[in-house]
Amino acid sequence: MVALVRAALRADSSTSEFAGRLRIAVRGSTVILRGEVDDLTDSDNASAVASYVAGVEEVIDKLRVRGL
């Protein structure tokens, strides 16, 4: 599932710029996102894109926003 989430993040125009910097972990049907993004919109977009991947039931956003 990590590969599917990463592919979705790279394919989406709202997350492709920073997708390679994110760390993705999976526990069952839960995806955990870690890393640093530029703003809250990037964080929200990453969570949304990950949640649309087949089999994902929950996304835990542990992303850090620069400057916050």
N, CA, C and O atoms as CSV, one atom per row, in Angstrom:
chain,resi,resn,atom,element,x,y,z
A,1,MET,N,N,0.819,-1.194,0.000
A,1,MET,CA,C,0.000,0.000,0.000
A,1,MET,C,C,0.867,1.263,0.000
A,1,MET,O,O,0.437,2.299,-0.508
A,2,VAL,N,N,2.071,1.195,0.557
A,2,VAL,CA,C,2.966,2.357,0.550
A,2,VAL,C,C,3.204,2.816,-0.882
A,2,VAL,O,O,3.156,4.012,-1.171
A,3,ALA,N,N,3.459,1.875,-1.770
A,3,ALA,CA,C,3.723,2.217,-3.171
A,3,ALA,C,C,2.508,2.870,-3.825
A,3,ALA,O,O,2.655,3.792,-4.628
A,4,LEU,N,N,1.321,2.403,-3.489
A,4,LEU,CA,C,0.103,2.984,-4.055
A,4,LEU,C,C,-0.100,4.415,-3.579
A,4,LEU,O,O,-0.453,5.293,-4.366
A,5,VAL,N,N,0.122,4.649,-2.293
A,5,VAL,CA,C,-0.029,5.998,-1.743
A,5,VAL,C,C,1.018,6.922,-2.352
A,5,VAL,O,O,0.700,8.042,-2.752
A,6,ARG,N,N,2.264,6.462,-2.426
A,6,ARG,CA,C,3.322,7.299,-3.005
A,6,ARG,C,C,3.004,7.631,-4.464
A,6,ARG,O,O,3.184,8.770,-4.896
A,7,ALA,N,N,2.536,6.649,-5.214
A,7,ALA,CA,C,2.187,6.887,-6.617
A,7,ALA,C,C,1.056,7.907,-6.740
A,7,ALA,O,O,1.085,8.767,-7.621
A,8,ALA,N,N,0.070,7.812,-5.865
A,8,ALA,CA,C,-1.042,8.762,-5.893
A,8,ALA,C,C,-0.559,10.173,-5.569
A,8,ALA,O,O,-0.977,11.138,-6.209
A,9,LEU,N,N,0.321,10.293,-4.576
A,9,LEU,CA,C,0.847,11.605,-4.204
A,9,LEU,C,C,1.686,12.200,-5.333
A,9,LEU,O,O,1.630,13.405,-5.577
A,10,ARG,N,N,2.455,11.373,-6.015
A,10,ARG,CA,C,3.281,11.857,-7.136
A,10,ARG,C,C,2.427,12.230,-8.342
A,10,ARG,O,O,2.784,13.131,-9.101
A,11,ALA,N,N,1.308,11.547,-8.521
A,11,ALA,CA,C,0.454,11.778,-9.686
A,11,ALA,C,C,-0.442,13.000,-9.538
A,11,ALA,O,O,-0.838,13.596,-10.539
A,12,ASP,N,N,-0.763,13.375,-8.327
A,12,ASP,CA,C,-1.686,14.490,-8.106
A,12,ASP,C,C,-0.942,15.818,-8.196
A,12,ASP,O,O,0.118,15.983,-7.592
A,13,SER,N,N,-1.493,16.754,-8.943
A,13,SER,CA,C,-0.813,18.043,-9.149
A,13,SER,C,C,-0.674,18.850,-7.862
A,13,SER,O,O,0.207,19.704,-7.766
A,14,SER,N,N,-1.522,18.597,-6.877
A,14,SER,CA,C,-1.446,19.367,-5.629
A,14,SER,C,C,-0.389,18.834,-4.664
A,14,SER,O,O,-0.060,19.497,-3.681
A,15,THR,N,N,0.150,17.634,-4.938
A,15,THR,CA,C,1.123,17.035,-4.022
A,15,THR,C,C,2.397,16.551,-4.710
A,15,THR,O,O,3.344,16.148,-4.034
A,16,SER,N,N,2.435,16.583,-6.022
A,16,SER,CA,C,3.578,16.012,-6.748
A,16,SER,C,C,4.898,16.705,-6.422
A,16,SER,O,O,5.949,16.064,-6.425
A,17,GLU,N,N,4.854,18.004,-6.143
A,17,GLU,CA,C,6.077,18.769,-5.887
A,17,GLU,C,C,6.832,18.283,-4.654
A,17,GLU,O,O,8.063,18.304,-4.632
A,18,PHE,N,N,6.107,17.849,-3.636
A,18,PHE,CA,C,6.761,17.461,-2.383
A,18,PHE,C,C,6.576,15.987,-2.026
A,18,PHE,O,O,7.018,15.558,-0.960
A,19,ALA,N,N,5.947,15.220,-2.876
A,19,ALA,CA,C,5.653,13.812,-2.575
A,19,ALA,C,C,6.905,13.013,-2.247
A,19,ALA,O,O,6.867,12.135,-1.385
A,20,GLY,N,N,7.992,13.297,-2.908
A,20,GLY,CA,C,9.225,12.555,-2.682
A,20,GLY,C,C,9.858,12.795,-1.327
A,20,GLY,O,O,10.693,12.006,-0.884
A,21,ARG,N,N,9.470,13.877,-0.660
A,21,ARG,CA,C,10.024,14.204,0.660
A,21,ARG,C,C,9.234,13.581,1.808
A,21,ARG,O,O,9.667,13.639,2.958
A,22,LEU,N,N,8.093,12.993,1.510
A,22,LEU,CA,C,7.249,12.459,2.575
A,22,LEU,C,C,7.639,11.025,2.914
A,22,LEU,O,O,8.037,10.244,2.050
A,23,ARG,N,N,7.512,10.708,4.194
A,23,ARG,CA,C,7.684,9.329,4.647
A,23,ARG,C,C,6.283,8.757,4.874
A,23,ARG,O,O,5.430,9.383,5.502
A,24,ILE,N,N,6.078,7.574,4.354
A,24,ILE,CA,C,4.764,6.940,4.414
A,24,ILE,C,C,4.902,5.611,5.134
A,24,ILE,O,O,5.754,4.790,4.793
A,25,ALA,N,N,4.059,5.411,6.128
A,25,ALA,CA,C,4.005,4.131,6.836
A,25,ALA,C,C,2.569,3.626,6.765
A,25,ALA,O,O,1.626,4.409,6.656
A,26,VAL,N,N,2.421,2.319,6.827
A,26,VAL,CA,C,1.093,1.713,6.781
A,26,VAL,C,C,0.976,0.702,7.903
A,26,VAL,O,O,1.860,-0.128,8.110
A,27,ARG,N,N,-0.126,0.786,8.619
A,27,ARG,CA,C,-0.478,-0.208,9.643
A,27,ARG,C,C,-1.889,-0.671,9.339
A,27,ARG,O,O,-2.857,0.039,9.613
A,28,GLY,N,N,-2.001,-1.848,8.780
A,28,GLY,CA,C,-3.321,-2.334,8.375
A,28,GLY,C,C,-3.867,-1.455,7.269
A,28,GLY,O,O,-3.271,-1.363,6.196
A,29,SER,N,N,-4.991,-0.809,7.519
A,29,SER,CA,C,-5.595,0.089,6.529
A,29,SER,C,C,-5.376,1.558,6.889
A,29,SER,O,O,-6.022,2.445,6.331
A,30,THR,N,N,-4.459,1.806,7.824
A,30,THR,CA,C,-4.148,3.171,8.255
A,30,THR,C,C,-2.826,3.621,7.649
A,30,THR,O,O,-1.825,2.909,7.719
A,31,VAL,N,N,-2.834,4.804,7.057
A,31,VAL,CA,C,-1.635,5.407,6.476
A,31,VAL,C,C,-1.165,6.519,7.404
A,31,VAL,O,O,-1.964,7.328,7.874
A,32,ILE,N,N,0.133,6.550,7.662
A,32,ILE,CA,C,0.731,7.598,8.489
A,32,ILE,C,C,1.689,8.387,7.609
A,32,ILE,O,O,2.612,7.829,7.015
A,33,LEU,N,N,1.455,9.693,7.535
A,33,LEU,CA,C,2.301,10.578,6.737
A,33,LEU,C,C,3.213,11.372,7.658
A,33,LEU,O,O,2.761,11.949,8.647
A,34,ARG,N,N,4.509,11.398,7.326
A,34,ARG,CA,C,5.485,12.176,8.089
A,34,ARG,C,C,6.359,12.943,7.108
A,34,ARG,O,O,6.496,12.572,5.943
A,35,GLY,N,N,6.939,14.010,7.606
A,35,GLY,CA,C,7.817,14.829,6.783
A,35,GLY,C,C,7.483,16.289,6.986
A,35,GLY,O,O,6.781,16.656,7.929
A,36,GLU,N,N,7.993,17.118,6.094
A,36,GLU,CA,C,7.791,18.564,6.218
A,36,GLU,C,C,7.196,19.109,4.926
A,36,GLU,O,O,7.628,18.762,3.827
A,37,VAL,N,N,6.199,19.966,5.084
A,37,VAL,CA,C,5.557,20.619,3.944
A,37,VAL,C,C,5.592,22.129,4.159
A,37,VAL,O,O,5.875,22.607,5.258
A,38,ASP,N,N,5.300,22.871,3.093
A,38,ASP,CA,C,5.405,24.329,3.147
A,38,ASP,C,C,4.271,25.003,3.905
A,38,ASP,O,O,4.488,26.018,4.568
A,39,ASP,N,N,3.060,24.451,3.815
A,39,ASP,CA,C,1.926,25.123,4.455
A,39,ASP,C,C,0.817,24.122,4.789
A,39,ASP,O,O,0.893,22.945,4.436
A,40,LEU,N,N,-0.204,24.615,5.471
A,40,LEU,CA,C,-1.311,23.751,5.891
A,40,LEU,C,C,-2.076,23.179,4.702
A,40,LEU,O,O,-2.594,22.064,4.775
A,41,THR,N,N,-2.149,23.931,3.617
A,41,THR,CA,C,-2.831,23.432,2.421
A,41,THR,C,C,-2.137,22.190,1.887
A,41,THR,O,O,-2.800,21.224,1.509
A,42,ASP,N,N,-0.797,22.206,1.851
A,42,ASP,CA,C,-0.054,21.023,1.409
A,42,ASP,C,C,-0.350,19.828,2.307
A,42,ASP,O,O,-0.519,18.708,1.823
A,43,SER,N,N,-0.410,20.065,3.602
A,43,SER,CA,C,-0.702,18.996,4.554
A,43,SER,C,C,-2.098,18.417,4.306
A,43,SER,O,O,-2.281,17.200,4.260
A,44,ASP,N,N,-3.067,19.304,4.149
A,44,ASP,CA,C,-4.440,18.864,3.889
A,44,ASP,C,C,-4.542,18.100,2.575
A,44,ASP,O,O,-5.221,17.076,2.497
A,45,ASN,N,N,-3.867,18.599,1.547
A,45,ASN,CA,C,-3.908,17.935,0.240
A,45,ASN,C,C,-3.293,16.542,0.302
A,45,ASN,O,O,-3.833,15.599,-0.277
A,46,ALA,N,N,-2.172,16.405,0.997
A,46,ALA,CA,C,-1.520,15.099,1.110
A,46,ALA,C,C,-2.439,14.099,1.811
A,46,ALA,O,O,-2.560,12.953,1.379
A,47,SER,N,N,-3.074,14.530,2.874
A,47,SER,CA,C,-4.002,13.642,3.590
A,47,SER,C,C,-5.176,13.245,2.708
A,47,SER,O,O,-5.592,12.086,2.697
A,48,ALA,N,N,-5.705,14.208,1.972
A,48,ALA,CA,C,-6.851,13.923,1.106
A,48,ALA,C,C,-6.475,12.935,0.006
A,48,ALA,O,O,-7.203,11.974,-0.241
A,49,VAL,N,N,-5.346,13.166,-0.652
A,49,VAL,CA,C,-4.920,12.270,-1.732
A,49,VAL,C,C,-4.696,10.862,-1.189
A,49,VAL,O,O,-5.131,9.887,-1.802
A,50,ALA,N,N,-4.028,10.747,-0.056
A,50,ALA,CA,C,-3.779,9.433,0.537
A,50,ALA,C,C,-5.089,8.730,0.889
A,50,ALA,O,O,-5.200,7.513,0.745
A,51,SER,N,N,-6.074,9.488,1.347
A,51,SER,CA,C,-7.340,8.879,1.767
A,51,SER,C,C,-8.132,8.306,0.599
A,51,SER,O,O,-8.988,7.444,0.796
A,52,TYR,N,N,-7.856,8.774,-0.619
A,52,TYR,CA,C,-8.577,8.284,-1.796
A,52,TYR,C,C,-8.015,6.976,-2.344
A,52,TYR,O,O,-8.618,6.371,-3.231
A,53,VAL,N,N,-6.878,6.534,-1.833
A,53,VAL,CA,C,-6.275,5.292,-2.318
A,53,VAL,C,C,-7.118,4.102,-1.838
A,53,VAL,O,O,-7.518,4.040,-0.676
A,54,ALA,N,N,-7.373,3.181,-2.735
A,54,ALA,CA,C,-8.176,2.003,-2.403
A,54,ALA,C,C,-7.564,1.251,-1.231
A,54,ALA,O,O,-6.364,0.974,-1.214
A,55,GLY,N,N,-8.397,0.924,-0.255
A,55,GLY,CA,C,-7.949,0.172,0.909
A,55,GLY,C,C,-7.582,1.029,2.103
A,55,GLY,O,O,-7.426,0.515,3.211
A,56,VAL,N,N,-7.443,2.325,1.894
A,56,VAL,CA,C,-7.098,3.224,3.003
A,56,VAL,C,C,-8.375,3.618,3.730
A,56,VAL,O,O,-9.302,4.161,3.129
A,57,GLU,N,N,-8.415,3.339,5.029
A,57,GLU,CA,C,-9.576,3.693,5.837
A,57,GLU,C,C,-9.313,4.892,6.732
A,57,GLU,O,O,-10.247,5.582,7.143
A,58,GLU,N,N,-8.038,5.143,7.037
A,58,GLU,CA,C,-7.698,6.266,7.919
A,58,GLU,C,C,-6.332,6.807,7.520
A,58,GLU,O,O,-5.442,6.053,7.128
A,59,VAL,N,N,-6.181,8.125,7.625
A,59,VAL,CA,C,-4.888,8.766,7.396
A,59,VAL,C,C,-4.536,9.552,8.648
A,59,VAL,O,O,-5.316,10.384,9.112
A,60,ILE,N,N,-3.366,9.285,9.186
A,60,ILE,CA,C,-2.858,10.039,10.331
A,60,ILE,C,C,-1.811,11.004,9.794
A,60,ILE,O,O,-0.776,10.590,9.272
A,61,ASP,N,N,-2.090,12.280,9.928
A,61,ASP,CA,C,-1.227,13.337,9.402
A,61,ASP,C,C,-0.264,13.787,10.493
A,61,ASP,O,O,-0.650,14.493,11.425
A,62,LYS,N,N,0.983,13.376,10.368
A,62,LYS,CA,C,2.025,13.809,11.301
A,62,LYS,C,C,3.011,14.725,10.580
A,62,LYS,O,O,4.179,14.821,10.957
A,63,LEU,N,N,2.525,15.390,9.546
A,63,LEU,CA,C,3.371,16.288,8.765
A,63,LEU,C,C,3.647,17.565,9.553
A,63,LEU,O,O,2.769,18.096,10.233
A,64,ARG,N,N,4.882,18.043,9.447
A,64,ARG,CA,C,5.253,19.318,10.058
A,64,ARG,C,C,5.133,20.403,8.998
A,64,ARG,O,O,5.520,20.207,7.845
A,65,VAL,N,N,4.599,21.538,9.396
A,65,VAL,CA,C,4.481,22.680,8.495
A,65,VAL,C,C,5.607,23.645,8.821
A,65,VAL,O,O,5.775,24.051,9.971
A,66,ARG,N,N,6.377,24.010,7.805
A,66,ARG,CA,C,7.494,24.936,8.013
A,66,ARG,C,C,7.001,26.233,8.629
A,66,ARG,O,O,5.989,26.795,8.209
A,67,GLY,N,N,7.722,26.689,9.613
A,67,GLY,CA,C,7.405,27.965,10.239
A,67,GLY,C,C,6.369,27.898,11.341
A,67,GLY,O,O,6.121,28.901,12.011
A,68,LEU,N,N,5.761,26.746,11.545
A,68,LEU,CA,C,4.769,26.631,12.634
A,68,LEU,C,C,5.344,25.850,13.785
A,68,LEU,O,O,4.666,25.646,14.792
